[in-house]
């Protein structure tokens, strides 16, 4: 058997009936079946998942290996088992409840081969789920994690060059119950010799289950802090302190940590609120920097600042304000060069929050009440001062004459 171009690793647990369409999408790939192998790992299912995989292996034109094992407790174990058995030049991790576009693998392998890149992202669309969107603006033959938005999609459903993974001994962290794919993918981005983004064809359909069994929707809030801690440490270990690290740290602060201090915080009991602040403190102390703060919107920055300052009583006011979809007044100062957004506690002496926490970029400020009026008034004041200077200058000249 010649080496296949790509190995599709499918970890499956209690995946019926979604698995049926998932496997059909693999069978329908336009890539020559001889160029493709499938390694499917049944992680101790009791709903017929294993039997479905074996039936698929018996009929599929591709080479299919089915491994049945005791339940490992999470997606990392099955992925690692599949990765250890993979022989393809590339590996693609396919979740058993999702599916591929017909040309997905053929297009992604071609993209990697043409550009010599180690990771390829194929456009993702959601079916009853909302996928990340900011990275699909245009196809990119070659990019990296610092100069694009790919840091906002850290799921494992990417094409990875297997030689890269083997060279660095990369595997999924089986100690994490959520966020293990973020750790793996971020490391791959940082180690990769280039990343490609295929934005003009839907390669992957992210399917929302109606049985509530998505791992990302379940589990204790403490798991999210474990995930944030692991990703922040990875970034800090691999990227020196400075602008590039700050760029990447935005992701765990914004996507993993901040939601713990959003609307759900209002529903938390006092013990949970206190525990969240305790869990966040070492992360804020170690990784929260002015460079990270500058890259966030004002209400995001303000909430995390209050977490860093350990001020839960002030945070509640801000979260309630944001949840109610109120808009802060824009305050234009310094001859129109500075715009502050008047979220709760702005310039309140008792709060002691620095003005720069409320400082907004013009692009963000334009959407807020009072910005245009304040900016116009500032323009008029500048124009009036200019006229006054001209009159004073003219008056002095006339007196000299």
Rosetta blueprint (number, residue, H / E / L):
1 X L
2 X L
3 X L
4 X L
5 X L
6 X E
7 X E
8 X E
9 X E
10 X E
11 X E
12 X E
13 X L
14 X L
15 X L
16 X L
17 X L
18 X H
19 X H
20 X H
21 X H
22 X H
23 X H
24 X H
25 X H
26 X H
27 X H
28 X L
29 X L
30 X L
31 X L
32 X L
33 X H
34 X H
35 X H
36 X E
37 X E
38 X E
39 X E
40 X E
41 X E
42 X E
43 X E
44 X L
45 X L
46 X L
47 X L
48 X L
49 X H
50 X H
51 X H
52 X H
53 X H
54 X H
55 X H
56 X H
57 X H
58 X H
59 X H
60 X L
61 X L
62 X L
63 X E
64 X E
65 X E
66 X E
67 X E
68 X E
69 X E
70 X L
71 X L
72 X L
73 X L
74 X L
75 X H
76 X H
77 X H
78 X H
79 X H
80 X H
81 X H
82 X H
83 X H
84 X H
85 X H
86 X L
87 X L
88 X L
89 X L
90 X E
91 X E
92 X E
93 X E
94 X E
95 X E
96 X L
97 X L
98 X L
99 X E
100 X E
101 X L
102 X L
103 X L
104 X H
105 X H
106 X H
107 X H
108 X H
109 X H
110 X H
111 X H
112 X H
113 X H
114 X H
115 X H
116 X L
117 X L
118 X L
119 X E
120 X E
121 X E
122 X E
123 X E
124 X E
125 X E
126 X E
127 X E
128 X L
129 X L
130 X L
131 X L
132 X L
133 X L
134 X L
135 X L
136 X L
137 X L
138 X L
139 X L
140 X E
141 X E
142 X E
143 X E
144 X L
145 X L
146 X L
147 X L
148 X L
149 X L
150 X H
151 X H
152 X H
153 X L
154 X L
155 X L
156 X L
157 X L
158 X L
159 X E
160 X E
161 X E
162 X H
163 X H
164 X H
165 X H
166 X H
167 X H
168 X L
169 X L
170 X L
171 X L
172 X L
173 X L
174 X L
175 X L
176 X L
177 X L
178 X L
179 X L
180 X H
181 X H
182 X H
183 X H
184 X H
185 X H
186 X H
187 X H
188 X H
189 X H
190 X H
191 X H
192 X L
193 X L
194 X L
195 X E
196 X E
197 X E
198 X E
199 X E
200 X E
201 X E
202 X E
203 X E
204 X E
205 X E
206 X E
207 X E
208 X L
209 X L
210 X L
211 X L
212 X L
213 X L
214 X L
215 X H
216 X H
217 X H
218 X L
219 X L
220 X L
221 X H
222 X H
223 X H
224 X H
225 X H
226 X H
227 X H
228 X H
229 X H
230 X H
231 X H
232 X H
233 X H
234 X H
235 X H
236 X H
237 X H
238 X H
239 X L
240 X L
241 X L
242 X L
243 X H
244 X H
245 X H
246 X H
247 X H
248 X H
249 X H
250 X H
251 X H
252 X H
253 X H
254 X H
255 X H
256 X H
257 X H
258 X H
259 X H
260 X H
261 X H
262 X L
263 X H
264 X H
265 X H
266 X H
267 X H
268 X L
269 X L
270 X H
271 X H
272 X H
273 X H
274 X H
275 X H
276 X H
277 X H
278 X H
279 X H
280 X H
281 X H
282 X H
283 X H
284 X H
285 X H
286 X H
287 X H
288 X L
289 X L
290 X H
291 X H
292 X H
293 X H
294 X H
295 X L
296 X L
297 X L
298 X H
299 X H
300 X H
301 X H
302 X H
303 X H
304 X H
305 X H
306 X H
307 X H
308 X H
309 X L
310 X L
311 X L
312 X H
313 X H
314 X H
315 X H
316 X H
317 X H
318 X H
319 X H
320 X H
321 X H
322 X H
323 X H
324 X L
325 X L
326 X L
327 X L
328 X L
329 X L
330 X E
331 X E
332 X E
333 X E
334 X L
335 X L
336 X L
337 X L
338 X E
339 X E
340 X E
341 X E
342 X L
343 X L
344 X L
345 X L
346 X L
347 X L
348 X L
349 X L
350 X L
351 X L
352 X L
353 X L
354 X L
355 X H
356 X H
357 X H
358 X H
359 X E
360 X E
361 X L
362 X H
363 X H
364 X H
365 X H
366 X L
367 X L
368 X L
369 X L
370 X L
371 X H
372 X H
373 X H
374 X H
375 X H
376 X H
377 X H
378 X H
379 X H
380 X H
381 X H
382 X H
383 X H
384 X H
385 X H
386 X H
387 X H
388 X H
389 X H
390 X H
391 X H
392 X H
393 X H
394 X H
395 X H
396 X H
397 X H
398 X H
399 X H
400 X H
401 X L
